[in-house]
Amino acid sequence: MSVREDAVRCAVAEPALLGESPFWHPEEERLYYCDIAGREVRVFDPESGRLERHRFETEVGACAPVAGGGLALALRSGFVFFDPASGERRDLAAAPYDARHERFNDGKCDPAGRFWCGTLLEPRAPRASLYCLDAGVLSRKAGGITVSNGLGWSADARTMYWADTAAHTLYALDFHIAGGEISNRRVFARFARRAPDEALDAYGGRPDGALVRLAADGSLVREVRLPVRCPTMPCFGGADLRTLYVATARLNRPAQELAREPLAGCVLALRVDVPGLPVNFARLA
């Protein structure tokens, strides 16, 4: 079943270049997300309509809330702690790659508080990796992909989901929560590539986030059609976790396309029937 475009509203009208990694903070009742190319963390209060912007010296690939306050961020230069209220910042782990040619891209915390984040290479190559920050120790967990995206866990925390956007593939992995280990990587869902003569309007897209609802066997249950070409990542928010917020991008899109899609880069929202899971908080020590 599809959701009509007129059911989708604009939640944050100030566009980002490349929105990513949104989460709803249940204690603050605010939406956090990154503008990777804009080198910002953004904080939106839907009650007041206020948007805060916190700028950094390099790209911010992902953000996650920290128990007790503040954020864990995955910058191109490495993992850092940042407190938007006080401005406090401290390094957690240096980037484990050559930052001239690689950066972090999209990440989340698992139910035990480990912060997972994958990478991409510039130019693109199937040598990107998935890393995990566990109580201050950073380790490489997997590799052999091109654009790491779409991390998530099942409700019972026994399965981790991980997308490679460039491969049009969503993987499932057995997840062992006690030690944070992953195994048995397999294809959960694969999406058709765009044919050479296929119009963009007819193309179904690729997994840059999680904009379809899939059953346990990977089959399509629900599709959300949006009024923009480049959605990136959704999250569930609001008091009942039934407001779906969707970050989007406008970076490097053609001028004619942007003229047709004025909401590109904005955060979109719609109400859904099934609530999502609350965000997992990072455990830094």
C-alpha positions in Angstrom: 0.0 0.0 0.0 1.3 3.4 -0.9 0.9 6.7 1.0 -0.3 9.6 -1.0 2.1 12.6 -1.4 -0.6 14.9 0.0 -0.3 13.0 3.3 3.3 14.1 3.6 4.0 17.5 5.2 7.1 19.7 5.5 8.4 19.6 9.1 11.6 21.6 8.7 11.5 24.1 5.9 15.1 25.2 6.0 16.8 22.8 3.6 20.0 20.9 4.4 22.5 20.0 1.7 22.6 16.3 2.8 20.4 15.5 5.7 21.2 12.2 7.5 21.0 10.2 10.7 17.8 11.7 12.3 16.6 10.6 15.7 13.9 11.7 18.1 15.1 12.6 21.6 12.3 11.3 24.0 13.4 13.4 27.0 13.8 16.6 25.1 11.0 16.0 22.6 13.2 17.3 19.8 14.4 16.0 16.5 18.2 15.8 15.9 19.8 15.2 12.5 23.0 15.9 10.5 23.7 17.9 7.4 26.7 16.0 6.3 27.8 18.4 3.5 26.8 21.4 5.5 29.0 20.2 8.4 26.2 20.7 10.9 24.2 19.1 13.6 20.6 20.4 13.6 18.1 20.3 16.5 14.4 21.0 15.7 11.7 21.7 18.3 8.3 20.9 16.7 6.5 22.7 19.5 8.1 26.1 19.0 9.3 25.6 15.4 12.8 26.6 16.5 15.8 25.2 14.6 19.3 25.2 16.2 22.4 24.7 14.0 25.8 23.6 15.4 28.6 23.8 12.8 31.8 21.7 12.7 35.1 21.9 10.8 34.4 18.8 8.8 31.5 16.6 7.7 29.2 15.1 10.4 28.3 11.6 9.2 26.1 10.5 12.1 24.8 11.5 15.5 23.4 9.7 18.5 22.2 10.7 22.0 24.3 10.0 25.0 22.8 8.8 28.3 23.1 11.7 30.7 23.2 14.3 28.0 25.1 15.4 24.9 25.8 13.7 21.6 28.2 11.2 20.1 29.2 12.3 16.6 31.0 10.5 13.8 33.0 13.3 12.0 35.2 12.7 9.1 38.1 13.1 11.5 36.7 10.6 14.1 34.3 10.1 16.9 33.7 13.0 19.3 31.4 13.9 22.3 29.6 17.2 21.9 27.2 18.9 24.3 25.0 21.4 22.3 23.9 23.1 25.5 27.4 24.0 26.8 29.5 23.6 23.7 31.7 21.0 25.5 33.6 18.8 23.1 36.1 16.0 23.5 37.6 13.4 21.2 36.5 9.8 21.6 38.4 7.9 18.8 40.4 9.0 15.8 39.3 8.1 12.3 40.7 4.6 11.5 41.2 5.5 7.8 42.8 8.1 5.5 40.4 11.0 6.0 41.5 12.5 2.7 39.7 9.8 0.8 37.2 8.3 3.2 34.5 9.5 5.7 31.8 8.2 8.0 28.3 7.9 6.6 25.3 7.1 8.7 25.3 5.3 12.1 23.2 4.3 15.1 23.6 2.8 18.5 22.7 -0.8 19.2 20.4 -1.6 22.2 23.5 -2.0 24.5 24.8 1.5 23.7 27.6 0.7 21.2 27.8 3.3 18.4 28.1 1.7 14.9 29.0 3.8 11.9 30.0 2.8 8.3 32.1 4.6 5.7 32.3 5.5 2.1 35.3 6.2 -0.1 35.8 9.2 -2.4 35.7 8.3 -5.3 33.4 5.3 -4.6 35.0 1.9 -4.3 33.9 -1.4 -2.7 36.4 -1.0 0.2 34.2 0.8 2.7 33.9 -0.6 6.3 31.6 -0.8 9.3 33.0 0.2 12.6 31.8 0.0 16.2 32.7 2.3 19.1 32.2 0.2 22.3 33.0 2.1 25.6 35.8 4.1 24.0 37.3 1.2 21.9 36.9 1.4 18.2 37.0 -1.8 16.1 36.3 -2.7 12.5 33.4 -5.2 12.2 32.8 -5.7 8.5 33.8 -4.5 5.0 33.6 -5.1 1.3 30.8 -2.6 0.6 30.7 0.8 -1.3 28.3 3.1 0.6 27.4 2.1 4.2 23.8 3.0 5.1 20.6 2.1 6.8 21.7 0.5 10.1 18.9 -0.9 12.4 18.1 -3.8 14.7 15.1 -6.0 15.2 12.9 -5.6 18.2 14.5 -8.7 19.9 18.0 -7.4 19.0 18.9 -10.7 17.4 19.2 -9.3 13.9 21.1 -6.3 12.6 20.2 -4.7 9.2 22.8 -3.0 7.1 22.5 -1.5 3.6 25.0 -0.9 0.8 23.3 1.8 -1.3 25.6 1.4 -4.3 24.8 -2.4 -4.4 21.1 -1.8 -4.1 21.2 -4.4 -1.3 20.0 -4.6 2.3 21.8 -7.2 4.4 20.7 -9.0 7.6 23.2 -10.3 10.1 22.9 -12.3 13.2 23.6 -10.0 16.1 25.0 -11.1 19.5 24.2 -8.4 21.9 26.4 -9.6 24.8 29.6 -9.0 22.9 28.5 -6.9 20.0 29.5 -9.5 17.4 27.9 -10.0 14.0 27.8 -13.1 11.8 26.0 -14.9 9.0 25.7 -11.9 6.7 23.1 -12.6 4.0 20.9 -10.7 1.6 17.6 -9.6 3.2 16.3 -7.6 0.2 17.7 -6.5 -3.1 16.3 -3.7 -5.3 16.4 -3.5 -9.1 18.9 -1.2 -10.7 17.8 1.5 -13.0 17.8 0.3 -16.6 19.7 2.5 -19.1 16.6 3.7 -20.8 14.4 3.8 -17.7 12.9 7.2 -16.8 13.7 8.5 -13.3 10.1 8.8 -12.5 9.6 5.0 -13.1 12.7 4.0 -11.2 12.0 2.4 -7.8 15.1 3.7 -6.1 17.9 2.1 -3.9 18.3 1.7 -0.1 19.7 5.0 1.0 18.0 4.6 4.4 14.8 2.7 5.0 11.9 4.2 3.1 9.9 1.1 2.6 8.3 -1.2 5.2 9.5 -4.8 4.7 8.1 -8.0 6.2 10.3 -10.5 8.1 11.0 -12.3 4.8 12.1 -9.1 3.0 8.9 -8.7 1.0 7.4 -5.2 0.5 4.6 -4.4 3.0 4.2 -0.6 2.5 5.7 2.1 0.3 5.9 5.8 1.1 6.1 8.0 -1.9 7.7 11.4 -1.3 7.7 14.6 -3.2 11.5 14.7 -3.5 14.0 12.6 -5.4 16.5 12.0 -2.6 15.2 11.0 0.8 18.0 9.7 3.0 16.9 8.3 6.3 13.8 8.3 8.5 13.1 8.0 12.2 10.1 7.7 14.4 9.2 10.5 16.7 6.5 12.3 18.7 5.2 11.1 22.0 3.7 8.0 20.5 6.5 7.3 18.0 4.0 7.4 15.2 5.3 10.5 13.4 7.7 9.4 10.7 10.4 12.1 10.1 12.4 11.8 6.8 15.7 13.6 6.2 16.3 14.5 2.5 19.1 15.9 0.3 19.6 18.4 -2.5 23.4 18.2 -2.9 24.5 18.0 -6.5 21.0 17.7 -7.9 20.2 19.4 -11.2 18.7 22.9 -11.1 15.7 21.9 -13.1 15.0 19.1 -10.6 15.3 21.4 -7.6 12.9 23.8 -9.2 10.3 21.0 -9.5 11.0 19.8 -6.0 11.2 22.8 -3.6 11.2 20.5 -0.6 14.5 18.8 -1.5 16.8 19.0 1.6 13.9 19.7 4.0 12.7 17.3 6.7 9.4 15.7 5.8 6.9 14.1 8.1 3.8 11.9 8.0 1.7 10.0 10.5 1.9 6.2 10.4 -0.3 3.4 11.9 2.6 1.3 13.5 4.9 3.1 16.0 8.6 2.6 15.7 11.2 1.7 18.4 12.7 4.4 20.6 16.3 5.6 19.8 19.1 3.8 21.6 21.5 5.9 23.7 25.2 5.7 23.4 27.3 4.3 26.3 30.7 6.0 26.2 32.4 4.3 29.2 
